[in-house]
Amino acid sequence: MGSNASDKEPLSISAGQLSSGEAAREDSPEVSAIPDIAGNVSHKGEAAGENIDSHLRSDAENSQEPSAESKANVSDEKADPSDIEMERQKKIKLLEFVRKELHKARTYTPRVGVFGVTGVGKSSLCNALFGRDVAKISDVAACTRSPQEIMIGDAANGGLILVDVPGVGENEARDIEYIELYKSLMPEMDLVLWAIKADDRAYSSAVRAYKTAVKPHLGKCPVVFVITHTDKIEPFREWDIENKRPGEKQLHNITLKEHEISKEFDIPVSSVVAVSAHDHYNLDALVTRVVEVLPNEKKVSFTREAREENVTPETIAVAETGLMDYVAEKLGDAAYYIRHELVDMATEAIKNHLPKVVTTVATVFSGWLKERWRW
């Protein structure tokens, strides 16, 4: 899901779905129908928001800063009460659409695939990343041949589903079986975390599985490679125990490892993040990278479930402005028409989901408003 909402393919919404207010994928924040000027909904086979009623678009365009002459004319005319009521109803419908979109994004349940060979430390990674006791995953027996799903957080408020899969590298027959399993799971994934142990040098099976089953889905499901057990990388005795970070030579070798993985899997170096779950080293960088690669409408679902100390203020800002961009893009020109209410509603929604950062996020939204419309 590496693309933003504006890059998504046109979506067709059926009459039955419109009557219920839901689109084809009920659990996805991607689809809603935008109300048009008459109080109906646009359903011309296009992504919601991309075909907003032409009258509403015209009104939105005309709502931008009027000329001095227009202002003078307006002051000389008495507003028609019916026009005022029509404008009020249009705004109500737009705000209801925004409210639903914000709620969908705030309560969306992402599915995160956890890939990596047995013993790579997936359970420790997930425990450290999400700050919860994740049931022992995959470091169990190599005989675990089916995916395991673990719910992180409160399902009622969204949560996050970890999908742990058996790792390749046992033997040729199992590799073929697991690659087919990966292929079947990928269409439903929102993100893949591919864990590789710091001292692992055998990549061939993993590279084949990645390129065959996972890479074809990069357009819709981003992948972040995670180097685990970074504290054990040579020279491991150089690890700074007090400050929980690598020494100078270790840091150099970590960089070499990142480039090695980048070359083997044919991926950008930026897609590789080295961490130590034991010492909570660089987990904030991992969350930051994940938020960067997720599409705008799904960024907040990850920051919501990640352990609080792993989410920097800067990353929260990226996630929150991403959500605002997503909603604004779906609204099209109409976003300007309700720009102030949009910010107010988004700020109010934060109180229920991230109460500790309301003030910070309110400042972020204010900056977003000024940046987007340059005022």
VOGU-3710 file (C-alpha; in Angstrom, 3 decimals, decimal comma):
1> mgsnasdkep> 0,000/0,000/0,000  2,740/2,334/-0,895  0,505/4,739/-2,838  -1,554/7,608/-1,537  -5,292/7,937/-1,792  -5,035/10,059/-4,916  -3,226/7,226/-6,716  -5,870/4,626/-6,054  -7,790/2,943/-8,837  -11,365/4,089/-9,478
11> lsisagqlss> -13,801/2,353/-7,189  -17,313/1,280/-8,105  -19,935/1,609/-5,377  -23,210/-0,257/-5,668  -26,635/1,081/-4,793  -26,905/-1,377/-1,909  -23,634/-0,166/-0,500  -24,724/3,438/-0,832  -27,922/2,819/1,087  -25,971/1,460/4,001
21> geaaredspe> -23,371/4,228/3,838  -20,602/1,670/3,331  -18,467/0,731/0,351  -17,179/-2,605/-0,894  -14,489/-2,996/1,793  -16,303/-2,192/4,999  -13,184/-2,243/7,157  -11,154/0,005/4,884  -10,884/3,781/5,333  -10,470/4,153/1,606
31> vsaipdiagn> -14,057/4,236/0,364  -17,017/6,479/1,044  -19,534/8,290/-1,070  -19,411/12,083/-1,101  -22,783/13,826/-0,772  -23,690/16,023/-3,695  -25,556/19,302/-3,716  -28,954/17,585/-3,800  -28,263/15,453/-0,761  -27,695/12,279/-2,770
41> vshkgeaage> -24,388/10,567/-3,331  -22,062/10,412/-6,292  -21,759/6,876/-7,642  -20,510/7,092/-11,185  -17,908/4,339/-10,839  -15,185/6,689/-9,634  -13,291/6,908/-6,372  -15,339/8,856/-3,865  -14,244/12,469/-3,814  -12,871/12,455/-7,338
51> nidshlrsda> -16,254/13,143/-8,943  -17,838/15,587/-6,525  -20,935/17,283/-7,915  -20,056/19,963/-10,462  -22,240/22,547/-8,712  -20,450/21,906/-5,433  -17,080/22,193/-7,141  -18,165/25,495/-8,628  -19,322/26,755/-5,260  -16,064/25,653/-3,685
61> ensqepsaes> -14,017/27,444/-6,338  -16,101/30,584/-5,968  -15,634/30,433/-2,195  -11,979/31,344/-2,566  -10,909/34,909/-1,839  -13,366/37,169/-3,755  -12,352/40,308/-5,581  -12,996/43,764/-4,159  -15,696/44,304/-6,783  -17,440/41,089/-5,774
71> kanvsdekad> -17,341/42,090/-2,140  -18,952/45,429/-3,004  -21,709/43,753/-5,004  -22,421/41,273/-2,237  -22,759/44,026/0,326  -25,410/45,703/-1,841  -27,499/42,577/-2,186  -29,755/40,985/0,370  -29,065/37,268/0,781  -31,929/34,986/-0,178
81> psdiemerqk> -32,937/32,874/2,876  -33,436/29,826/0,644  -29,877/30,175/-0,664  -28,555/30,454/2,860  -30,401/27,284/3,869  -29,145/25,450/0,787  -25,565/26,398/1,651  -26,099/25,278/5,223  -27,419/21,874/4,108  -24,508/21,396/1,723
91> kikllefvrk> -22,056/22,118/4,490  -23,829/19,733/6,866  -23,591/16,917/4,311  -19,917/17,595/3,672  -19,114/17,659/7,368  -20,945/14,381/7,900  -18,843/12,857/5,123  -15,674/14,157/6,797  -16,785/12,802/10,173  -17,256/9,320/8,702
101> elhkartytp> -13,903/9,400/6,924  -12,056/10,459/10,066  -13,778/7,738/12,071  -12,905/5,070/9,496  -9,260/6,056/9,486  -9,065/6,350/13,273  -10,600/2,915/13,822  -9,097/1,075/10,869  -7,518/-2,311/11,684  -4,339/-2,788/9,633
111> rvgvfgvtgv> -3,009/-6,258/8,865  0,756/-6,456/9,309  2,589/-9,502/8,001  5,633/-10,587/10,016  8,071/-12,507/7,830  11,403/-14,061/8,762  13,042/-17,417/9,372  12,626/-19,324/12,623  14,674/-17,868/15,471  15,001/-14,402/13,986
121> gksslcnalf> 13,301/-12,832/17,007  9,909/-11,859/15,655  8,051/-12,089/18,962  10,674/-9,971/20,758  10,524/-7,418/17,969  6,745/-7,152/18,154  6,728/-6,980/21,954  9,196/-4,086/21,874  7,504/-2,345/18,972  3,948/-2,419/20,315
131> grdvakisdv> 4,643/-2,532/24,047  2,410/-5,509/24,671  2,996/-9,161/25,462  2,530/-10,686/22,055  1,916/-14,415/22,158  5,033/-16,342/21,195  5,076/-16,225/17,428  6,932/-18,340/14,974  10,098/-18,732/16,991  8,214/-21,882/17,916
141> aactrspqei> 8,626/-25,026/15,910  9,561/-25,176/12,279  6,546/-27,436/11,885  4,215/-24,424/12,184  2,988/-24,425/8,604  0,019/-22,087/8,765  -0,212/-18,354/9,498  -1,024/-17,189/12,997  -3,025/-14,019/13,676  -2,523/-11,979/16,828
151> migdaanggl> -4,717/-8,992/17,687  -2,809/-6,039/19,120  -4,744/-3,432/21,063  -8,483/-2,899/21,378  -10,434/-4,267/18,420  -13,333/-1,939/19,229  -11,079/1,048/18,555  -9,330/-0,517/15,610  -6,395/-2,476/16,948  -3,838/-4,092/14,687
161> ilvdvpgvge> -3,564/-7,676/13,442  -0,140/-9,282/13,259  -0,047/-12,093/10,719  2,904/-14,344/11,436  3,938/-16,730/8,694  6,290/-19,728/8,682  9,740/-18,893/7,375  11,380/-20,248/4,252  14,749/-21,951/4,313  13,852/-25,381/5,716
171> neardieyie> 13,937/-27,286/2,445  12,908/-26,916/-1,187  9,489/-28,568/-0,798  8,529/-26,380/2,152  9,808/-23,265/0,406  7,490/-23,898/-2,536  4,590/-24,452/-0,141  5,316/-21,308/1,851  5,761/-19,129/-1,205  2,274/-20,136/-2,328
181> lykslmpemd> 1,028/-19,310/1,161  2,633/-15,866/0,971  0,992/-15,257/-2,402  -2,428/-16,055/-0,973  -1,951/-13,730/2,010  -0,449/-10,692/0,323  -3,648/-9,195/-1,170  -5,013/-8,698/2,359  -1,840/-7,188/3,857  -1,370/-3,512/4,631
191> lvlwaikadd> 2,304/-3,824/5,541  5,046/-6,445/5,747  7,848/-6,385/8,301  10,566/-8,733/7,060  12,937/-9,597/9,917  16,548/-10,649/9,250  18,949/-11,529/12,025  22,106/-9,418/12,160  24,430/-12,402/11,724  22,376/-14,092/8,988
201> rayssavray> 24,168/-14,509/5,654  21,934/-17,047/3,903  19,559/-14,990/1,808  18,783/-17,106/-1,246  15,496/-18,663/-0,034  14,252/-15,402/1,420  15,158/-13,448/-1,719  13,270/-15,908/-3,909  10,206/-15,767/-1,653  10,282/-11,970/-1,541
211> ktavkphlgk> 10,675/-11,483/-5,278  8,121/-14,156/-6,177  5,355/-13,581/-3,639  5,787/-10,169/-2,047  7,436/-7,785/-4,494  4,544/-7,935/-7,023  2,310/-6,350/-4,344  4,582/-3,423/-3,449  2,189/-0,996/-5,087  -0,412/-1,753/-2,426
221> cpvvfvitht> 1,601/-3,245/0,424  4,899/-1,633/1,444  7,685/-3,728/2,963  10,178/-2,654/5,623  13,158/-4,932/6,300  14,206/-5,088/9,944  17,659/-6,181/11,079  17,157/-7,792/14,489  19,675/-8,508/17,271  21,741/-5,514/16,209
231> dkiepfrewd> 23,396/-5,539/19,629  25,037/-8,858/18,657  26,704/-7,549/15,513  30,484/-7,683/15,571  32,364/-6,492/17,478  29,514/-7,216/19,902  31,619/-6,395/22,981  31,679/-2,805/21,769  27,949/-2,377/22,379  27,365/0,560/24,732
241> ienkrpgekq> 25,364/-1,152/27,475  24,788/2,020/29,478  23,438/4,067/26,584  22,003/1,055/24,745  23,515/1,844/21,394  26,203/0,456/19,068  29,835/1,428/19,271  31,629/3,128/16,393  32,842/-0,051/14,665  29,484/-1,743/15,185
251> lhnitlkehe> 27,727/1,229/13,632  29,980/0,923/10,609  29,194/-2,790/10,298  25,477/-2,107/10,698  25,681/0,285/7,749  27,450/-2,390/5,717  24,737/-4,882/6,663  21,991/-2,495/5,545  23,678/-2,058/2,172  24,192/-5,804/1,864
261> iskefdipvs> 20,498/-6,507/2,367  19,611/-3,668/0,024  21,720/-5,239/-2,717  20,545/-8,823/-2,137  16,845/-7,954/-2,180  17,155/-5,112/-4,692  15,501/-2,578/-2,413  16,393/0,983/-1,298  18,706/1,208/1,703  16,062/3,408/3,311
271> svvavsahdh> 13,780/0,355/3,459  16,179/-1,382/5,865  16,141/-0,459/9,572  18,466/-1,981/12,180  17,061/-2,391/15,702  17,661/-4,086/19,014  14,446/-5,226/20,648  16,297/-6,097/23,848  17,666/-2,575/24,290  14,869/-0,769/22,423
281> ynldalvtrv> 17,451/0,656/20,060  16,206/2,502/16,958  12,587/1,394/17,305  11,457/4,995/16,823  13,293/5,026/13,483  11,423/1,853/12,501  8,039/3,408/13,333  9,019/6,533/11,433  9,926/4,516/8,361  6,688/2,524/8,521
291> vevlpnekkv> 4,630/5,719/8,728  6,535/7,162/5,777  5,730/4,225/3,510  2,101/3,645/4,521  -0,559/5,462/2,495  -1,982/8,615/4,074  -5,222/7,047/5,264  -3,427/4,267/7,186  -0,579/6,096/8,882  -2,549/6,985/12,025
301> sftreareen> -3,588/3,364/12,607  0,058/2,379/13,096  1,043/5,290/15,339  -2,075/4,550/17,391  -0,921/1,008/18,223  2,844/1,499/18,438  4,413/1,814/21,861  4,236/5,456/22,947  7,985/5,950/23,380  8,571/4,580/19,880
311> vtpetiavae> 6,552/7,370/18,261  8,263/10,746/17,981  6,345/14,042/17,778  7,635/14,425/14,224  6,208/11,044/13,261  2,854/11,917/14,805  2,862/15,107/12,726  3,545/13,138/9,534  0,728/10,703/10,292  -1,797/13,379/11,209
321> tglmdyvaek> -1,074/15,661/8,255  -1,212/12,584/6,044  -4,741/11,917/7,244  -5,716/15,540/6,617  -4,256/15,390/3,106  -6,201/12,202/2,465  -9,535/13,727/3,491  -8,823/16,964/1,625  -7,961/15,064/-1,546  -11,211/13,117/-1,360
331> lgdaayyirh> -13,150/16,341/-0,937  -11,435/18,012/-3,863  -12,210/21,725/-4,212  -14,881/21,419/-1,535  -12,134/21,083/1,086  -11,553/24,829/0,892  -15,262/25,401/1,418  -15,147/23,712/4,855  -11,450/24,105/5,680  -11,938/25,599/9,149
341> elvdmateai> -14,574/23,075/10,186  -12,359/20,276/8,868  -9,529/21,294/11,191  -11,913/21,706/14,133  -13,417/18,248/13,581  -10,024/16,595/13,217  -8,799/18,258/16,406  -11,893/17,137/18,290  -11,420/13,549/17,060  -7,880/13,550/18,449
351> knhlpkvvtt> -9,230/13,933/21,989  -10,661/10,428/21,837  -7,652/8,756/20,244  -4,503/10,643/21,278  -5,538/12,811/24,252  -1,936/13,300/25,398  -0,954/15,103/22,216  -4,058/17,216/21,552  -2,201/20,522/21,903  0,677/19,385/19,714
361> vatvfsgwlk> -1,596/18,025/17,006  -3,782/21,127/17,067  -0,670/23,143/16,226  0,163/20,680/13,469  -3,318/21,075/11,968  -3,052/24,848/12,102  0,243/24,679/10,230  -1,260/22,258/7,726  -4,129/24,659/7,015  -1,781/27,573/6,379
371> erwrw> 0,551/25,498/4,238  -2,157/23,956/2,090  -3,951/27,202/1,263  -1,049/29,592/1,825  -2,758/31,974/4,140
//
